[in-house]
Amino acid sequence: MNNAIRRLFPLSVLLYLLCLFALLTGSRGYLKETPSYADGVRQVTQVAALIDGTEEVVTLPHSFSPLPARTPVTLSAEISVVDGDCLYVKSVYAPLRVYADGTLIFEAGQEGSLPRFMEDPATTVAAVPLDGFGSTIRLRLEYLSPKTRRALPIQPLLVGRLGDILACLLKTTGVPFIVSLVQITLGLLLIFVALAIVLFERRGIVFLYLGLSSLAMGLWCFGECNLTELIIPNPTLLYLFAFMGFYSVPVPLLLFAVAIIPFHDGRPLRLLCLVDLSAAAAAFLAQLMGIVGFSRSMRFFHVLVLASLLFLAGYILYEGLRYQNQPAKRFFLPMAVLTLGGALEMVNYTLRFTNVLSSIFQIGGILFTLMTGGVGGLFIRDALRLKQQKQQLAFEVSLMETQIEEQKKRHQMLLQSAEAVKKQRHDLRHQLTVIRSYSEEGDSRRLTEYLDTLIAQIPAGRKTVYCENMAVNAVVSHYAAIAEENGIECSICLTVPGHLERITDSSLCVIFGNLFENAIEACARMTEGKKFIHLNSRRQYKTLTVTMDNSFNGSFTEQDGRALSSKRADFGIGTGSIAAIARQHGGDAKFEADGLVFLSSVYVRL
């Protein structure tokens, strides 16, 4: 997988550079040369401009500057139209009224029509119908210069049918528009995936951060696209989309990096994330209160966003080289692609080597998301493997504790036996002394009576050998004695070899001990009915099969094929240990109820 990623990264960079080259080649000299439009769409580039009583002829696109706030700028032109034609106009942060032969046909951004938190109207794009006028129309466009800027940029006017105008916009801005939709869709999809993954793996939150970054990039580019506003005629909403997405881009990226890369010192990135988040929150609040609009704070964020991307890329490179951090090495190349796109996009805002703003960053952004999705997948894979290893380790520790507990029980049995033998030896010494005394005195009658008394006191116990395996035999003998003391009828028939290579005696003792202990406890909870335990085992075809049937009170709960403990509100530790050992040795275990009989069956490979 790592080799595949290493091969994929250079291909991704090559794809990025090819897309960038195609974009720059296709838009070279955009401000100096007039773009070609579809048949039926005419440009209006020569207009008469009137400012402060001074009239001059200008060629669009043109930027009037410097201008005091709300300076009236009037453009006039005469155009030829046919039925069904529309006028495509664009106003950047400036109120606009459009007149055709002295009749007002469109207005936007006028006083009283703006939200209270906006000083200037958002960029407005509109296709205004020109039906009802003659074949020649005298246009007059009345602008008021922005309050937040000292320049009033005006793009060429387009005249033609709406479908042709849309085709023109699709030709020039269609790729960024589609890419922004892809980014938004990809972001929402990643957020949904994150919410699904985080339910069983907390580290799935990394996909949430990645999805939020893709969503922020997509909203930025979606809100800036001219084609978008013709489809969604809500300039204020798109204005908020664009700036909120742009200002938010670094925050989820930093959170993603901190979550996916085990930095030796993540404090610089957390501090930078706090700075970016605070700056974005301050900009949102300043816009909401009408103090500083997004159009004024934009230049500050051009620097802050680019600086954040550069710092993040540099810090990841340092981490990878300095500490040989493998996740940092994986993440560096997609981060470098995104940073390169961001740097070129910031330069493009000033030099305008392409008039399709945010498109360069879009290419880097979508490649970053796709490449990083693969890195995130590797991260989740490693996290799941680590979680599985931890669970396996926890199981092995639990199993060892169970085996140790069984060893303690066997040790206790040996201590009890040793103590009984010690007591018997102590008593035997006194008894032999008495016998010797009677013998020396020649009192045969009293000697006979004393011997009869001793014989009567000796218990008529018996030592049963249930199988060849001495460890299993000891455990079964111990629990069989307990069962008989509690009035439980036992039937035992075992075939267990004395020595097995693939399974240890301690593991077998865990199986037989837990089976017997659970059966005794189940019988002890019965208030009526016959109590019994039937234990059997046999060896066949390199498989040891153990079955136990025991009476119980009929209370049995099963969940996901696992028996719930009657002593706790969880899965039984005994049955869990039995099943775990069986599976560890190529077998399995099954526990079920049949009326008032509990059935246990276990098999292991020998």
C-alpha positions in Angstrom: 0.0 0.0 0.0 2.8 2.4 0.9 4.5 1.7 -2.5 1.2 2.4 -4.3 0.9 5.7 -2.4 4.5 6.7 -3.3 3.7 6.0 -7.0 0.4 7.9 -6.8 1.9 11.1 -5.4 4.2 12.0 -8.3 1.3 11.2 -10.7 -0.9 13.5 -8.7 1.6 16.3 -8.9 2.0 15.8 -12.6 -1.8 15.9 -13.0 -1.9 19.1 -11.0 0.8 20.8 -13.1 -0.8 19.7 -16.4 -4.2 21.1 -15.2 -2.5 24.3 -14.1 -0.6 24.6 -17.5 -3.9 24.1 -19.4 -5.6 26.7 -17.3 -2.9 29.3 -17.8 -2.6 28.6 -21.5 -6.3 28.8 -22.0 -6.5 32.2 -20.2 -3.3 33.9 -21.3 -3.6 37.6 -21.9 -7.2 37.6 -20.7 -7.1 41.3 -19.7 -5.3 42.3 -22.8 -7.2 40.3 -25.4 -10.9 40.1 -25.8 -12.2 36.5 -25.2 -14.1 34.9 -28.0 -17.8 34.3 -27.3 -20.4 32.1 -28.9 -22.2 33.2 -32.0 -25.1 35.6 -31.2 -23.4 37.2 -28.1 -22.1 40.7 -28.7 -19.7 42.6 -26.4 -20.2 46.2 -25.5 -16.7 47.5 -24.8 -16.8 51.2 -26.0 -18.8 53.3 -23.7 -19.0 57.0 -22.7 -18.2 57.5 -19.0 -19.4 60.6 -17.1 -17.7 61.4 -13.7 -18.1 64.7 -11.9 -19.4 66.4 -15.1 -16.4 65.1 -17.1 -17.2 62.7 -20.0 -14.7 60.5 -21.7 -14.8 57.4 -23.9 -13.4 54.3 -22.2 -12.8 50.7 -23.2 -14.1 47.9 -21.0 -12.9 46.3 -18.9 -11.8 49.4 -17.0 -11.2 50.3 -13.4 -12.1 53.8 -12.3 -9.8 54.9 -9.5 -9.3 56.6 -7.1 -12.9 57.5 -6.3 -14.4 58.8 -3.1 -17.2 56.7 -1.6 -20.4 56.8 -3.5 -19.1 58.8 -6.4 -21.7 58.6 -9.3 -20.3 57.0 -12.5 -22.5 56.9 -15.5 -21.9 54.8 -18.6 -23.7 55.3 -21.9 -23.8 53.2 -25.0 -26.0 52.5 -28.0 -26.7 48.9 -28.8 -28.5 46.9 -31.5 -30.9 44.2 -30.3 -33.2 41.5 -31.6 -36.2 39.9 -30.0 -35.3 37.7 -27.1 -32.0 39.4 -26.3 -30.8 40.0 -22.8 -28.2 42.4 -21.3 -25.6 40.7 -19.1 -24.2 43.2 -16.5 -21.9 42.8 -13.5 -21.4 45.2 -10.6 -18.6 44.7 -8.0 -19.6 46.1 -4.6 -21.4 49.1 -6.2 -25.1 50.1 -6.4 -26.3 50.0 -10.0 -29.3 51.2 -12.0 -29.7 50.2 -15.7 -31.9 52.3 -18.1 -33.0 51.4 -21.6 -34.2 54.4 -23.6 -34.7 56.2 -20.3 -36.7 53.4 -18.7 -35.4 51.7 -15.6 -35.1 48.0 -16.3 -32.8 46.8 -13.5 -31.4 48.0 -10.2 -29.4 46.4 -7.4 -27.7 47.3 -4.2 -29.7 50.5 -3.6 -30.0 52.1 -0.2 -32.6 50.3 1.9 -32.3 47.1 0.0 -29.1 45.9 1.7 -28.8 43.9 5.0 -27.9 46.2 7.9 -24.5 44.5 8.3 -23.3 45.3 4.7 -21.8 48.7 3.7 -21.7 47.8 0.0 -23.8 45.4 -2.0 -22.3 42.0 -2.9 -21.1 41.4 -6.4 -24.1 41.3 -8.6 -24.5 39.5 -11.9 -27.7 39.6 -13.9 -29.1 38.9 -17.4 -31.7 41.6 -18.0 -34.4 41.1 -20.7 -34.5 43.8 -23.4 -37.9 42.9 -24.9 -40.3 45.7 -25.7 -37.8 48.1 -27.1 -36.8 48.9 -30.6 -33.9 47.4 -32.5 -31.6 50.2 -31.2 -31.5 51.0 -27.5 -29.7 53.8 -25.7 -28.3 52.2 -22.5 -27.4 54.1 -19.4 -25.8 52.5 -16.4 -25.5 54.5 -13.2 -23.0 53.2 -10.7 -22.2 54.5 -7.2 -18.6 53.8 -6.3 -18.0 51.4 -3.2 -17.5 52.6 0.3 -15.1 49.9 1.1 -12.8 50.4 -2.0 -11.4 53.3 -3.9 -11.8 51.6 -7.2 -14.8 50.7 -9.4 -14.0 47.9 -11.8 -16.4 47.4 -14.7 -16.4 44.4 -17.0 -17.6 44.4 -20.7 -21.4 44.2 -21.2 -22.8 41.2 -23.1 -25.9 41.3 -25.3 -27.5 38.1 -26.7 -30.0 35.4 -25.9 -30.0 34.0 -22.4 -29.0 30.6 -23.6 -26.0 32.0 -25.5 -25.0 34.1 -22.5 -25.1 31.0 -20.3 -23.1 29.1 -22.8 -20.4 31.9 -22.8 -20.3 31.8 -19.0 -20.1 28.0 -19.0 -17.2 28.2 -21.4 -15.2 30.6 -19.2 -16.3 29.6 -15.7 -17.9 26.2 -16.2 -14.9 24.2 -14.9 -14.6 26.1 -11.7 -18.3 25.9 -11.2 -18.4 22.1 -11.6 -15.3 21.6 -9.5 -16.8 23.7 -6.7 -19.9 21.4 -6.8 -17.6 18.4 -6.7 -15.8 19.8 -3.7 -19.0 20.6 -1.9 -20.4 17.1 -2.6 -17.1 15.4 -1.6 -17.1 17.5 1.6 -20.6 16.5 2.5 -19.9 12.8 1.7 -16.8 12.8 3.9 -18.7 14.4 6.7 -21.4 11.7 6.4 -18.6 9.0 6.3 -17.0 10.5 9.4 -20.3 10.4 11.3 -20.7 6.7 10.4 -17.1 5.8 11.2 -16.9 7.7 14.5 -19.7 5.4 15.9 -17.2 2.6 16.2 -13.8 4.3 15.8 -13.3 7.7 17.4 -10.4 8.5 15.1 -12.8 8.7 12.2 -13.1 12.3 13.2 -10.3 13.0 10.8 -12.7 12.5 7.9 -14.9 15.2 9.4 -12.0 17.7 9.3 -11.2 16.7 5.8 -14.8 17.0 4.7 -15.1 20.5 6.3 -12.0 21.7 4.5 -13.3 20.4 1.2 -16.7 22.0 2.0 -15.0 25.4 2.8 -13.0 25.3 -0.4 -16.1 24.4 -2.4 -18.3 27.2 -0.9 -15.5 29.8 -1.5 -15.3 28.9 -5.2 -19.0 28.4 -5.6 -19.8 31.8 -4.1 -17.3 33.6 -6.4 -18.4 32.0 -9.7 -20.4 34.4 -12.0 -22.4 31.4 -13.3 -23.6 30.6 -9.8 -25.5 33.9 -9.4 -27.4 33.4 -12.6 -28.6 30.1 -11.2 -29.1 31.3 -7.6 -30.0 35.0 -7.8 -29.1 35.8 -4.2 -25.8 37.8 -4.2 -25.8 38.4 -0.5 -26.0 34.6 0.2 -23.2 33.9 -2.3 -21.1 36.7 -0.9 -21.3 35.1 2.6 -20.6 31.6 1.2 -17.5 32.8 -0.6 -15.9 34.7 2.3 -16.9 32.4 5.1 -15.6 29.5 3.1 -12.3 31.3 2.3 -11.7 32.5 5.8 -12.4 29.1 7.3 -10.1 27.0 5.0 -7.1 26.8 7.3 -9.0 25.7 10.5 -10.1 22.2 9.5 -6.8 21.6 7.7 -4.9 22.3 10.9 -7.2 20.2 12.9 -6.9 17.4 10.4 -3.1 17.6 10.5 -3.0 17.5 14.3 -5.4 14.5 14.4 -3.7 12.4 11.7 0.0 13.1 12.5 1.5 12.3 15.9 3.6 15.5 16.1 6.3 15.5 18.8 5.1 19.0 19.6 1.7 19.9 18.2 1.4 23.2 20.2 2.5 25.5 17.4 -0.2 24.1 15.1 -2.9 24.3 17.8 -1.9 27.9 18.5 -2.0 28.7 14.8 -5.4 27.1 14.6 -6.6 29.2 17.5 -5.3 32.3 15.7 -7.0 31.4 12.4 -10.3 30.6 14.2 -10.2 33.8 16.3 -9.4 35.9 13.2 -12.3 34.3 11.2 -14.7 34.7 14.2 -13.6 38.4 14.5 -14.2 38.9 10.8 -17.6 37.3 10.9 -18.5 39.4 13.9 -17.2 42.6 12.4 -19.2 42.0 9.2 -22.3 41.2 11.2 -22.0 44.4 13.2 -21.3 46.4 10.0 -17.9 47.6 11.3 -15.6 46.0 8.8 -16.9 44.2 5.8 -15.5 41.1 4.2 -14.3 43.1 1.2 -12.1 45.1 3.5 -10.7 42.3 5.6 -10.1 40.1 2.5 -6.5 41.3 2.0 -5.6 40.5 5.6 -6.9 36.9 5.1 -5.1 36.6 1.8 -1.9 36.9 3.8 -3.1 34.9 6.8 -4.5 31.9 4.8 -1.3 31.7 2.7 0.9 32.0 5.8 -1.0 29.3 7.5 -0.7 26.9 4.6 3.0 27.6 4.2 3.6 27.1 8.0 1.6 23.9 8.0 3.5 22.5 5.0 6.9 23.5 6.4 6.1 22.1 9.9 5.0 18.8 8.4 8.2 18.6 6.3 10.3 19.4 9.4 8.4 16.7 11.4 8.9 14.1 8.6 12.6 14.8 8.1 13.6 15.5 11.7 11.8 12.6 13.4 11.2 10.3 10.4 7.5 10.6 11.1 5.8 8.3 8.6 2.3 9.9 8.7 4.0 13.3 8.2 5.8 12.0 5.1 2.5 10.7 3.7 0.7 14.0 4.3 3.4 16.4 3.1 3.0 16.0 -0.7 -0.8 16.7 -0.8 -0.2 19.6 1.6 2.5 20.9 -0.7 0.1 20.7 -3.7 -2.5 22.6 -1.8 0.0 25.2 -0.6 1.3 25.7 -4.2 -2.3 26.2 -5.4 -3.0 28.7 -2.6 0.2 30.7 -3.3 -0.5 30.9 -7.1 -4.1 31.9 -6.4 -3.0 34.7 -4.1 -0.7 36.0 -6.8 -3.5 35.7 -9.3 -5.7 38.0 -7.2 -3.1 40.7 -7.9 -1.6 40.0 -11.3 -4.7 38.3 -12.8 -2.9 36.0 -15.2 -6.3 34.3 -15.3 -9.6 36.1 -14.8 -11.3 33.0 -13.4 -10.6 33.6 -9.7 -10.0 30.8 -7.3 -9.7 28.2 -10.1 -6.0 27.5 -9.5 -6.7 26.9 -5.8 -9.6 24.7 -6.8 -7.3 22.3 -8.7 -4.9 22.1 -5.8 -7.9 21.7 -3.4 -9.6 18.8 -5.1 -6.3 17.0 -5.7 -5.4 17.6 -2.0 -8.8 16.1 -0.9 -8.5 13.0 -3.1 -4.8 12.4 -2.1 -5.5 13.1 1.6 -8.5 10.8 1.5 -6.1 8.0 0.7 -3.8 9.1 3.5 -6.8 9.2 5.9 -7.8 5.7 4.8 -4.3 4.5 5.7 -4.6 6.3 9.0 -8.0 4.6 9.8 -6.6 1.3 8.7 -3.6 1.6 11.1 -6.0 2.8 13.8 -8.3 -0.2 13.4 -5.3 -2.5 13.4 -4.0 -0.9 16.6 -7.4 -1.2 18.2 -7.6 -4.8 17.2 -4.1 -5.5 18.6 -5.2 -3.8 21.9 -8.3 -5.9 22.0 -6.3 -9.0 21.4 -3.8 -8.0 24.1 -6.6 -7.3 26.5 -8.1 -10.7 25.7 -4.8 -12.5 26.2 -4.4 -10.7 29.6 -7.9 -11.7 30.6 -7.2 -15.3 29.5 -4.0 -15.3 31.5 -5.8 -14.0 34.5 -8.4 -16.8 34.1 -5.7 -19.4 33.8 -3.9 -18.0 36.9 -7.2 -18.2 38.8 -7.5 -21.8 37.8 -3.9 -22.4 38.9 -4.7 -20.8 42.2 -7.7 -23.2 42.6 -5.5 -26.2 41.9 -2.9 -24.9 44.2 -5.5 -24.4 46.9 -6.7 -28.0 46.4 -3.1 -29.2 46.8 -2.6 -27.2 50.0 -5.9 -28.6 51.4 -4.7 -32.1 50.6 -1.3 -31.5 52.1 -2.9 -30.1 55.2 -5.2 -33.1 55.5 -2.2 -35.4 55.1 -0.3 -33.4 57.8 -3.2 -33.7 60.2 -3.6 -37.4 59.5 0.1 -38.0 60.1 -0.2 -36.1 63.4 -3.2 -38.1 64.4 -1.5 -41.4 63.3 1.4 -40.7 65.6 -0.8 -40.5 68.6 -2.8 -43.5 67.4 0.3 -45.7 67.0 1.5 -44.6 70.4 -1.8 -45.9 71.9 -1.6 -49.2 69.9 2.0 -49.7 71.1 1.0 -49.2 74.7 -1.8 -51.7 74.5 0.5 -54.1 72.7 3.3 -53.8 75.4 0.7 -54.3 78.2 -0.7 -57.4 76.4 -4.2 -56.1 76.6 -5.5 -57.7 73.4 -9.2 -56.9 74.2 -8.7 -53.2 74.5 -6.3 -53.2 71.5 -9.0 -54.9 69.4 -11.7 -52.4 70.5 -9.4 -49.5 69.7 -8.6 -50.8 66.3 -12.3 -51.3 65.5 -12.9 -47.7 66.5 -10.2 -46.4 64.2 -11.5 -48.5 61.3 -15.0 -47.1 61.8 -13.7 -43.6 61.7 -11.9 -44.0 58.4 -14.1 -42.5 55.6 -15.1 -44.9 52.9 -13.9 -42.4 50.2 -12.8 -43.4 46.9 -10.4 -41.8 44.4 -11.9 -41.9 40.9 -9.8 -41.6 37.8 -11.9 -39.9 35.1 -9.3 -39.6 32.4 -5.6 -40.0 31.6 -4.9 -36.3 31.9 -4.0 -35.7 35.6 -4.6 -31.9 35.6 -8.1 -32.3 34.1 -8.7 -35.3 36.4 -7.9 -33.2 39.5 -10.1 -30.3 38.4 -13.0 -32.6 37.6 -12.6 -34.6 40.8 -12.6 -31.3 42.8 -15.8 -30.0 41.3 -17.5 -33.5 41.3 -16.9 -33.6 45.1 -18.5 -30.1 45.4 -21.5 -31.2 43.3 -22.0 -34.4 45.4 -21.9 -32.3 48.6 -24.6 -30.1 47.2 -26.9 -33.0 46.3 -26.2 -32.8 42.5 -26.3 -36.0 40.6 -23.2 -36.3 38.4 -22.5 -38.5 35.4 -19.0 -38.2 34.0 -17.4 -40.0 31.1 -14.2 -38.4 29.8 -11.6 -39.2 27.2 -8.7 -36.7 27.5 -5.1 -37.8 26.5 -2.4 -37.4 29.2 -0.3 -35.2 26.9 -1.3 -32.9 24.1 1.1 -30.8 22.0 -1.3 -28.1 20.6 -3.1 -27.2 23.8 -1.8 -26.8 27.3 -3.1 -28.5 30.4 -4.0 -25.0 31.9 -6.2 -24.2 28.9 -8.0 -27.6 29.3 -8.5 -26.8 33.0 -10.0 -23.5 32.1 -12.5 -25.3 29.8 -13.5 -28.1 32.2 -13.3 -25.9 35.4 -15.5 -23.2 34.0 -18.0 -25.7 32.6 -18.3 -27.4 35.9 -18.4 -24.3 38.0 -21.1 -22.7 35.8 -23.2 -25.9 36.0 -22.9 -26.1 39.8 -23.9 -22.4 40.1 -26.9 -23.0 37.8 -28.0 -26.0 39.8 -27.6 -24.0 43.1 -30.1 -21.4 41.8 -32.8 -24.0 41.3 -35.6 -24.1 43.9 -37.3 -27.2 42.6 -36.7 -30.2 40.3 -33.9 -32.7 40.0 -30.4 -31.3 39.9 -28.0 -33.1 37.6 -24.8 -32.6 35.6 -23.7 -34.9 32.7 -20.2 -34.3 31.5 -18.7 -36.2 28.5 -15.8 -35.8 26.2 -14.3 -37.8 23.3 -11.3 -37.7 21.0 -11.9 -38.3 17.3 -10.1 -37.2 14.1 -7.6 -35.0 16.0 -10.5 -33.2 17.6 -11.4 -33.1 21.3 -15.2 -32.6 21.9 -16.6 -31.8 25.3 -20.3 -31.7 26.1 -22.1 -30.8 29.3 -25.8 -30.9 30.1 -27.0 -29.6 33.4 -30.3 -28.7 34.9 -31.1 -25.0 35.6 -34.1 -22.8 36.4 -34.9 -22.0 32.8 -33.8 -18.3 33.0 -31.6 -17.8 29.9 -30.8 -14.7 27.9 -28.9 -14.7 24.6 -27.7 -11.6 22.6 -25.8 -11.8 19.3 -25.4 -15.6 19.8 -23.7 -15.1 23.2 -25.0 -16.2 26.5 -25.6 -13.4 29.0 -24.4 -14.0 32.6 -27.0 -14.6 35.3 -24.7 -13.1 37.8 -24.0 -9.8 36.0 -25.7 -7.7 33.4 -23.1 -8.6 30.8 -21.6 -11.5 28.9 -20.4 -14.3 31.2 -16.6 -14.3 31.7 -16.6 -18.1 32.1 -18.4 -18.9 28.8 -16.4 -16.1 27.1 -13.1 -17.7 28.2 -14.2 -21.1 27.1 -15.2 -19.8 23.6 -12.0 -17.8 23.3 -9.7 -20.7 24.1 -11.7 -23.0 21.8 -11.3 -20.5 18.9 -7.7 -19.9 19.7 -7.1 -23.6 19.1 -9.1 -23.9 15.9 -12.4 -24.8 17.5 -15.5 -23.1 18.9 -18.1 -23.3 21.7 -21.9 -23.2 21.8 -24.2 -22.5 24.7 -28.0 -22.9 24.5 -31.0 -23.9 26.5 -33.6 -26.7 25.9 -36.4 -26.2 28.4 -34.9 -26.7 31.8 -31.6 -28.2 30.5 -28.6 -26.0 29.7 -26.5 -27.4 26.8 -22.8 -26.6 26.5 -20.6 -28.0 23.7 -16.9 -27.2 23.0 -14.4 -28.6 20.5 -10.7 -27.9 20.0 -8.2 -29.1 17.4 -5.5 -31.4 18.8 
